[in-house]
Amino acid sequence: MPEETQRLPFDSGSRVATRTAIAFAIVALAIGFAIGATINAGGRANSLSGAPEEVDFSPVWKAWRAIDEKFVPASVATSTESATSTEDSNQKKVWGMIQGLADSLEDPYSFFLPPKENEQFEQDIKGAFEGVGMEIAVKDQVLTVVSPLKGTPAERAGIKSGDKILKIDGGDTTGLDVSTAVSRIRGPKGTQVKLLIMRDSFTAPREFNVTREVINVPAVETEARPDGIFVIELKSFTANSPGLFRLALREFVESKRTRLILDMRGNPGGYLDAAVDMASWFLPSGNIVVSEHYGGNAPDTVHRSRGYDVFNENLRMVILVDKGSASASEILAGALRHYGVAQMVGDRTFGKGSVQEVIDITSDTALKLTVAQWIGPDGKAIPHEGLEPDVLVENKEADVTADRDPQLERAAQILLGQ
């Protein structure tokens, strides 16, 4: 065994050991999480009350009065349903107006969360819900699978990152926002949802029947390979991910290995603060991890390493990414590559370069609004087409069928100097 492989990838000595113990013990989390988006939930919503004086709302109220005075449902079935109170009817109109405002932005990541959808959102934060287990987003005006979560009904059914969802239970998804799509895909465990999907390799759309289950959002798994490489598979950035990642790094350190693969393939993102915290294990204090550029509406927010920085120059690291790696995954991978900590291997990432803020509209509704762009430490925004890896390797369907993983094996070859 060469001399350098016996030298550990972390700093030694009492001073650093003390720092490490403190860093392992203290992992702070900020507020903010969403499916398909990393959210920075700030307090700016408090300043957003009151009608703008420069806007003429008279057409809105004229339309409102016309609806109240003249509207008759076109469907007989609708008109004979149990009567809806005026209060309920007015509330639905208010929700519709807010959704219309969000739709006018023509931004797939900005939408209104009425009570039911907002409740689902809060379930997502807790990390468990009933559904099929996949991350979705609207990309190029098409409802697209960001990634199926590992071990979920969606993955077992054969759904893949990049799949385009054309229909949900026979209903067209054209123009559908993510919130509405999620509400249609979700449902009680044991029930089934039919998804019409188009894939680049398909000659025609195919129908996938997926049975819903209780989905527990996965986080971190580890593997000590026989070739001396340690693998940390980071599946999501949930509230408990930093603590689990800390334990995984401790396991790596205790294995006395120097070669690390961080596998973030299929990781759709989540908490921004989790990504910053994880980057802090590898970067000196003060290094920029990512910035939020508000387009002049507010000063930019810069997120810096907390400086746990427990590894030294003996660490050899590769990060695995693919088109299911989005948002916080792109932030973490981009930062560690920028500072020369790791190479990026795999496929081009998803390309989620915007910041969403969740603004409470009422006690049970919210508006998820794009408020900024992610800017990497290189001063560039995460591109819409995603981050290109240093070493491009595709996992083709034939590889999956044959239980091969050329991306993982290429990463291992790089670390072993082959």
C-alpha positions, 0 to 999 in steps of 0.5 A: 500500500503506498505511503499516501493511502495510509495518511488519514484525510482529516486533521489530527491533534488536540486542537483540531480534535476539539474543534471536530467534537464541537462541530459534530455536536452542533449542527444548526438548521434554518427554516425552509423546505419544499418538494422540487425547490430549495426555499429560503423562508424569510420574514419579508412577508410582513411588509407585503400587506396593503393594496398598491396605490398605483394599481386600479382594481376597479376591473376586478371588483366589476368582474366580481359583481358580474359573477355574483349577479349573473353567473349560472352554472352550465352543468345541471349537475353542478347547479343541483349539488348541495348549496355552497354558502356565500362565504365559501363561494367568496373564499374560493374566488379569493383563492382563485384570484391569488392563483391567477396572480401567480399564474400571470408570472409564467414561472413554474416554481411560483404558485398558490397553496390553498388549504389542502395543498398547504397541508400537503406541503407541511406533510412534506416538511415532516418527511412522510406522506401518502403517494408514489414517492417522486419529485416533480417540476414543470420544465420547459412548460412540461410536467417532468419527473425530477427524480423518483425517490429510492425504494418507492412505488415510483422507482419500482414501477420504472419511472425515471428522472426526466420522464414527462408526465402527459396525463394523470388518471386520464387528465391532461397535464398541459398548463398544470402547476406543480401543486395541482399535479401533486394533489392529483398524484397523492392519495390514500395508500393502497389506491392506484394512480395512472400516469401517461409518460413519455421518455426520450427512448420511447417511440410512443407514450406509455401508461404506468399504474402506480400503487400509492404507499406511505412514503418516508423520505430517505436521507443517507446511506453508507457503504464501505467498499472492499476496494477501500472506497467509502460511499455516502449516498445522500438522497435528500436534504430534509430537516434531519439530513445534516445530522445523518450526514454528520454520522456518515462522515464520522463513520468514514473517518473511523474507517480510516479511509481516504477515498470518498464518493458522495452519491447525489444522483436522484437527489431533488434537493430540499433545505438550503441550510442543510447544503450549507452545513454539509459543505462546511465539513469540507471548507474553511470558515467564510468560503462562499457556498452560494449566494441569493441574487434578488434582482435589485429587490433586496440586498443579496444574501451570501451563505458561507461555510461555517468552517468545520473543515475537518479534512486535509489534503489527503482526502480524495473525493468524487461527487456523483450527479445525474439529471435527477440532482437538483437545487441543493444537490447542485449547490453542494456539488458546485461549491465543492467542485469550485474549491477543488475538494471534489470532481463531479462525475455522471450526467448533467444535473437538472438545472434548478437555479432559482430561490423560492420563498414561502409567504404565509397569506392566511393561517392555512394558505401560502404563496410559494414565490420565486424571489431570487437566483442561486449564484455559485461561488464562481459568480455564475448562476446555476444554468437552466440546462444544469451543471455539466460534470467534469467526467460525463458518464451516462447510465443507460437503460441497458446498464440498469437492466444488467445491474451495472453502474458505469457512473459509480465504477468510473468514480471508483476508477478515478479515486483508485488512479486507474 
